[in-house]
Amino acid sequence: MKIEAIRAMKIDELHAELERLRRHLFDLRAQAVTEKLEDPTQLLKTRRDIARILTVLHERGEKNVEQRQAHLSARAAKR
C-alpha cells in the first residue's frame, strides 16, 4: 500500500485498515508455522503497511491508538 493512499484515508478508515492488516498478519504467521505460506515476503509487506498506518496516525496526533484498537476489537466481537 502506498503512503499517498494511506494519507488520503480518514481516521476511522485507518483504524479499520489497521485492524484488517493485523488480522491478516496473524493469519500469515499461522500459515508460516504450518509451512503453507506461498510468498514469505507477505509477512514483511504487511508489517511495513502496519508501520505506515501507525506513522500516519501519530502524525495526525492520534493518542492511545492501541487502546482504540482494543475497543474496536471488543465491539466487533460482541456483534
C-alpha positions as CSV (number, residue, x, y, z in Angstrom):
1,M,0.0,0.0,0.0
2,K,1.4,3.4,-1.0
3,I,1.8,6.1,1.6
4,E,-0.3,8.5,-0.5
5,A,-3.3,6.2,-0.3
6,I,-2.9,5.9,3.4
7,R,-2.7,9.7,3.9
8,A,-5.9,10.1,1.9
9,M,-7.8,7.9,4.3
10,K,-9.9,9.2,7.2
11,I,-9.0,8.4,10.8
12,D,-11.8,5.7,11.1
13,E,-10.7,4.1,7.8
14,L,-7.2,4.0,9.1
15,H,-8.2,2.2,12.2
16,A,-10.3,-0.3,10.3
17,E,-7.4,-0.9,7.8
18,L,-5.0,-1.4,10.8
19,E,-7.3,-4.0,12.3
20,R,-7.6,-5.8,9.0
21,L,-3.9,-5.8,8.4
22,R,-3.2,-7.1,12.0
23,R,-5.6,-10.0,11.4
24,H,-4.0,-10.7,8.1
25,L,-0.6,-10.7,9.7
26,F,-1.9,-13.2,12.3
27,D,-3.2,-15.5,9.5
28,L,0.2,-15.2,7.7
29,R,2.1,-16.2,10.8
30,A,-0.2,-19.2,11.3
31,Q,0.4,-20.2,7.7
32,A,4.2,-19.8,8.1
33,V,4.2,-22.1,11.1
34,T,2.4,-24.8,9.2
35,E,4.7,-24.2,6.2
36,K,1.9,-23.4,3.8
37,L,3.0,-19.8,3.1
38,E,3.4,-19.4,-0.6
39,D,5.0,-15.9,-0.6
40,P,7.2,-15.3,2.5
41,T,7.6,-11.6,1.6
42,Q,4.0,-11.1,2.5
43,L,4.9,-11.0,6.2
44,L,7.4,-8.2,5.6
45,K,5.0,-6.2,3.4
46,T,2.2,-6.5,5.9
47,R,4.4,-5.4,8.8
48,R,5.5,-2.4,6.8
49,D,1.9,-1.4,5.9
50,I,1.0,-1.6,9.6
51,A,4.0,0.7,10.4
52,R,3.0,3.1,7.7
53,I,-0.6,3.4,9.1
54,L,0.7,3.8,12.6
55,T,3.1,6.6,11.4
56,V,0.2,8.5,9.7
57,L,-1.9,8.1,12.8
58,H,0.9,9.5,15.0
59,E,1.5,12.3,12.5
60,R,-2.2,13.3,12.8
61,G,-1.8,13.4,16.6
62,E,-3.8,10.3,17.4
63,K,-3.3,9.3,21.0
64,N,-3.9,5.8,22.5
65,V,-4.0,4.0,19.2
66,E,-3.6,0.6,20.9
67,Q,-6.5,1.3,23.3
68,R,-8.8,2.4,20.5
69,Q,-7.9,-0.8,18.5
70,A,-8.7,-2.9,21.6
71,H,-12.0,-1.1,22.0
72,L,-12.9,-1.6,18.3
73,S,-12.0,-5.3,18.5
74,A,-14.1,-5.8,21.6
75,R,-17.0,-4.0,20.0
76,A,-16.7,-6.2,16.8
77,A,-16.6,-9.3,18.9
78,K,-19.9,-8.5,20.5
79,R,-21.6,-8.3,17.1
